[in-house]
């Protein structure tokens, strides 16, 4: 907890400042700056906590979307019944999910979820077929009474919406619908009837759902029913009438029913979220545009209700007389007519129905937490009930909907943070929707239900989706309670634990820098002190001498950087193509070989052990000698044999200084063919066998290969079959190389059988080579330890949601949890627990094998020298490694952070690089602190007692210190002079 604790005071201070923040019209504009000040990435980390006691967990539906029975039992037509029969519409909601005939199916679904509330809407034309009391429909009323009674029996409270877009078609035809003020009294009378008829069992009422969609898209763009368009001023007139209709209904309830029924009434307001699209320098100028964008959608209706009773000023300034005006009496009638803030956020508005003009040139984002805070600031801290929220999946999906599940998780997490961190008074959350149904202008092309509806069965059978199972478990836990495995661990690694840092390569200097100007200069000592070159004069050449290792400036600098970090090991790769450019090891680059030798020797002098990779696969770039690449590269046997000879060369020339060898670094890349992988395994085995037979006895080192091992998590794991896609990926990505070396000498059985099956089905050849008995014996057991690089985690399912992230060969769909922190440059998920899981997976496969994490790091903006994401990453990933060692019994021997500098590994370094300067980043100090403590000792723990480690180069530490060497040289010189004088005078006296 050392690193996290340092950010808590700031975080708590910002949370406390919420209470002191100004509230009222315009105060929401501070939202963007406030969130920019939160400590990144800690404010984005997952929050393990629970919701307040009494929090309302709800799920919702809309009548036209799910009820069906559009002409049955006296129901009149709605504008949606008419709208879907005109134009180029392809489908209708005549049947929906047939909830009218399937009350019991919906009740069972609600019981399975365990919700406390159910939001549904009344169909105005089902109750009054022509929109007025004169057309009262008893059978329609009976349907809703039955539904409410059934809810009461299972202990679920109804949240009832009076109007969810299905206006009686008669009112549209006779009066022009919501464009006519007569609708105010008609809606008031309809609401009065509903309050009187159902109100004894209803404590939460929504008068009108998302009036923005009704006004803007029903009477402006024409996308939604009734499909009116071509009058740019009509939406504002409609919005004005909708507000007055709501206010009339609220006053009816307040005056006639509230004293007896004790309910609460509001209007459900939908919104998007918007962020500045310009650069950081211009963000402040963009904030008024963001504020106006929200005011033009959410504020259009919220400001009259929760503010001063009038429309937002930016709307008035932009629209002028096109925007209707409230009289003083109307303003008093409308203002304050909401008992809570009913907020709708999701695809029914965000990213779907919001015009570019309403975005004010800014960037639309998906951030419920910021929207909730904006509502708090702008409207003086109201109670907020999220009455619609969720996402959608493709219409051809079935019961597996991981995308919807993870969006729910994200939105609920943002709601929890808004409560705990931002002090927003959120009283309830509504997942949308209970069942699949007709999705308005998108018809049946998407599904939003937590329960799958088979539209082709007579009873519209309902089946819980993965999102329903997730929501049920979340409700049972009332959030995300802290679990022991999610808490930071205290403890230390063993005394001999290896702490290292990795780099893909080192900076190479072919020869030491020397003063190369042979000119002779005269120093004008008595004049201006300038140096003047003497024409025609040349200094005699300096005597040549063999360069010393300390003469290389790059060696001194890189070693000094490592010393400052206080690591015990440094992992870097040799450059085969430069070291042996012809591919023939007998024609090696002697100067480069000498440089590597010097570098390794100087590392030892600094008590840093070199860990050297012979070959590092770099995607899309060949690092093979050109002649070998020309002959087919790793596809041919020549490269395999050449690699073995190259390895022997390195062992001979560098083995006296290098005791930690990696043959191949990350050869298990996706783009390599199975044939290439087969040859890489043989090349590794030949190199390992050569070291074992010819060099191990004299040099005493150890050798293995490094495999890229990111974790693969099942997108959901509600039964044992859900983990099959993840296991398949691990077999193909890690087991591909691990099983032949660390296992039985052959490829994973699941990998071979899967490819054989695909070859049969697809009529394509996915050929996995076969090991001969000799090759199996050659490859098997060629390791001294298991080395892995690990950076991130991904998720997979076998459901294709997006063809671009679907891998057809393995039949898996890659997704990610939307609550994960993502690195800013590469978009890599930061998932610390993935490291612990992959270590456990390796240990379960190859029990007790010594494991080294050879590379682990995250990319960040190189300009951020206070690299807080990397600080967070290192702390949490190393802490998960500690859990694997202490709690899981994994034989973890060492950890290498990636990387040393941005110069060699852009975006990953703990040293920044600007021009010729190297800047120490914050992550370096934090990593060094972990090394100094050998982990995360508990505050009350006594210091770990470790015996002094043997130095890799005895005596080098002393002689590497220049002051000591200078002093010893001076003493030695004085001693020689003294001895010489004694001998001289003794000889003279004798004569």
Protein Blocks (a to p, Z undefined) as FASTA:
>chain_A
ZZmmmmmmmmmmmmmmmmmpccdehjlmmmmmmmmmpccfklmpccdddddehiacdddd
dfklmngomlgghiacdfklmmmmgcjbfbdcklmnolmmmmmmmmmmmmmnopabdcdd
ddfklmmmnopaklocfklmmmmmmmmmmmmmnopacdddfbgoiacfklmmmnopjmbm
klmmmmmmmmmmmmmmmmmmpcbdcfbgckllmmmmmmmnomacehighilklmmmmmmm
mmmmmmmmmmmmmmmmmmmnopacdddddddddddfbdfklmmmmmmmmmmmmmmmmmmm
mmmmmmnopacfklmmmnmmmlccddfklmmmmgopafbdcddddjklgoplgcfklnno
pacdddfklmmmmmmmmnoopadddfbgcddddfkbcfbcfklmmmmmmmmmmmmmmmmm
nopacfbdcdddfbdcdehjnommbcfbfbdcdfkbfklpacddfklmmmmmmmmnopaa
ddfklpcceddddfklccddddfbdcddfbdcddfbfbdcdddfklnopacddehiacdd
dddddddfklpmklmmmmmmmmmnopabdcddddfklmmmnopaklccfklmmmmmmmmm
mmmmnopacdddfbdcdehiacbdfklmmnopjmbmklmmmmmmmmmmmmmmmmmmmccd
cfbghklcfklcfklmmmmmmmmmmmmmmmmmmmmmmnopacdddddddddddfbdfbfk
lmmmmmmmmmmmmmmmmmmmmmnopacfklmmmmmmmmmmnopacddddddfklmmmmno
pafbdcdddfbdcdddfbdfblklccfklopacdddfkbccdfklopacdfklmmmmmmm
mmmmmghiacddfbdcddddfklmblfklmmmmmmmmmmmmmmmmmnopacfbdcdddfb
fklmghiacbdcehjbccddfklmmmmmmmmnopaadfklccddddddddfbghklmmmp
mklmmmmmmmmmmmmmmmmmmmmmmmmmmZZ
